[in-house]
Amino acid sequence: MWYNTKAAALLGIHYPILQGPFGGNFSTVELVASVSNMGGMGGYGAYTLSPQEIAGLDKQIKAATDKPYNINLWVSDTDAADGTVPEEQFKKAQSLFKPYFDELGIELPEKPPPFTSRFENQVQVILDIRPKLFSFVFGVPPAVILEQCRKKGILTAGAATTLDEALVLEAAGADMIIASGFEAGGHRPSFLAAAELSETGTFALLRMIKEKVKTPVIAAGGIADGNGIAAALALGAGAVQIGTAFLATDESNATTRHRQMLFSDAARHTLLSRAFTGRLGRGITSRIAKDLMHHENSLLPFPLQSQFLAPLRKAAIEQEKWDMILFWSGQIAPALKHTKAASLMQSLISETTAYFEQLKN
Ligand SMILES: Cc1cc2nc3c(=O)[nH]c(=O)nc-3n(C[C@H](O)[C@H](O)[C@H](O)COP(=O)(O)O)c2cc1C
């Protein structure tokens, strides 16, 4: 059967379907559990959480499912040297964004407090709670961490946006590589070259990686139905990771408006922008994102840009100025059909099965 892949066996799951983890408070225990309980692998994006919060979350997941699940962290979670920015750069960001703060009738915020990386402390908790899978983006954890994961029976999967990144992940001993194509929603998790120079689509990336790498590959980006899964498997993927289609379900922590936007005609147009967080990410094309193309030099580094814009986002939501917000979305959104995680999972399984069955006739 199509679902008996090496990656599925390694992960201990029935169907090689991973629900993409969502950082920034879009994941829920309910979503993780419903996907894992139906034979796929749910994933929780934990990069903004404190170590204590991750430990508490893990207890909740374990109470909701006895099946394998994935916890995800960002290896590199700041681009700010010393955690802060020079005054001059902050002034540039203030003047670029002043018209938008004025439009909403709110004050320009003060400089965000210095940011300290959380990864090192977070990863200690991962080693304690031992999820079946620890997936990571934006780099490779130190060798000693990967070694401890191996000793404790935690599988590891790292995201690659280029062949070079896949080779680095394989050399480091990651158990799986997530080929993250240009189509995907959310941030581009590039860590060698700039994200703007790492914009290969899922299929080309998958084939390139399969040519050179022996580690099982999980295809991510632009997959939302059984035909997409069948295509990824045909091209050599051992599993798929699906984000946007699960983000659009009621079980995710996306706001009602965000979910409505994913099902609206607006989702026909997405773009990659640095304007909202300081790192390049894909969302539904919005006025601010278009206005600020080519103004990257006046933005703050990640994550200070998100902190700086938090009051603007809050006011835009309160005033329903939706064109001032980036609603995260992949390019596949116009093909979405399901608002419940269970019906999405069910149809992913039955459509993929039907696809392979008709090949036999
Ligand atoms: C809102 C949002 C947040 C995401 N956050 C993370 C994250 O923190 N870590 C991660 O590895 N991937 C993250 N992703 C990527 C997904 O896990 C998944 O790989 C991607 O969405 C697959 O592409 P698709 O959106 O075309 O299905 C995020 C995606 C979205 C849409």
The ligand as an SDF file (V2000), in Angstrom:
LIG
                    3D

 31 33  0  0  0  0  0  0  0  0999 V2000
    1.2420   30.1000   10.0870 C   0  0  0  0  0  0  0  0  0  0  0  0
    2.3580   29.1370    9.8270 C   0  0  0  0  0  0  0  0  0  0  0  0
    3.3250   28.9610   10.8030 C   0  0  0  0  0  0  0  0  0  0  0  0
    4.3580   28.0390   10.6020 C   0  0  0  0  0  0  0  0  0  0  0  0
    5.3110   27.8740   11.5840 N   0  0  0  0  0  0  0  0  0  0  0  0
    6.2610   26.9310   11.4350 C   0  0  0  0  0  0  0  0  0  0  0  0
    7.2020   26.6830   12.4840 C   0  0  0  0  0  0  0  0  0  0  0  0
    7.2080   27.3320   13.5300 O   0  0  0  0  0  0  0  0  0  0  0  0
    8.0960   25.6960   12.2800 N   0  0  0  0  0  0  0  0  0  0  0  0
    8.1280   24.9310   11.1270 C   0  0  0  0  0  0  0  0  0  0  0  0
    8.9510   24.0330   11.0150 O   0  0  0  0  0  0  0  0  0  0  0  0
    7.2760   25.1850   10.1180 N   0  0  0  0  0  0  0  0  0  0  0  0
    6.3400   26.1480   10.2480 C   0  0  0  0  0  0  0  0  0  0  0  0
    5.4440   26.3640    9.2330 N   0  0  0  0  0  0  0  0  0  0  0  0
    5.5390   25.5550    8.0050 C   0  0  0  0  0  0  0  0  0  0  0  0
    4.5920   24.3420    8.0660 C   0  0  0  0  0  0  0  0  0  0  0  0
    4.8880   23.5200    9.1500 O   0  0  0  0  0  0  0  0  0  0  0  0
    4.6290   23.5230    6.7610 C   0  0  0  0  0  0  0  0  0  0  0  0
    5.9020   23.0150    6.5050 O   0  0  0  0  0  0  0  0  0  0  0  0
    4.1960   24.3450    5.5540 C   0  0  0  0  0  0  0  0  0  0  0  0
    3.0600   25.1010    5.8740 O   0  0  0  0  0  0  0  0  0  0  0  0
    3.8980   23.4140    4.3770 C   0  0  0  0  0  0  0  0  0  0  0  0
    3.4790   24.1230    3.2480 O   0  0  0  0  0  0  0  0  0  0  0  0
    1.9300   24.4320    2.8780 P   0  0  0  0  0  0  0  0  0  0  0  0
    1.5710   25.6100    3.7390 O   0  0  0  0  0  0  0  0  0  0  0  0
    1.9660   24.7640    1.4430 O   0  0  0  0  0  0  0  0  0  0  0  0
    1.1260   23.2040    3.2150 O   0  0  0  0  0  0  0  0  0  0  0  0
    4.4310   27.2930    9.3970 C   0  0  0  0  0  0  0  0  0  0  0  0
    3.4470   27.4960    8.4110 C   0  0  0  0  0  0  0  0  0  0  0  0
    2.4250   28.3920    8.6070 C   0  0  0  0  0  0  0  0  0  0  0  0
    1.3810   28.5620    7.5370 C   0  0  0  0  0  0  0  0  0  0  0  0
  1  2  1  0
  2  3  1  0
  2 30  2  0
  3  4  2  0
  4  5  1  0
  4 28  1  0
  5  6  2  0
  6  7  1  0
  6 13  1  0
  7  8  2  0
  7  9  1  0
  9 10  1  0
 10 11  2  0
 10 12  1  0
 12 13  2  0
 13 14  1  0
 14 15  1  0
 14 28  1  0
 15 16  1  0
 16 17  1  0
 16 18  1  0
 18 19  1  0
 18 20  1  0
 20 21  1  0
 20 22  1  0
 22 23  1  0
 23 24  1  0
 24 25  2  0
 24 26  1  0
 24 27  1  0
 28 29  2  0
 29 30  1  0
 30 31  1  0
M  END
$$$$
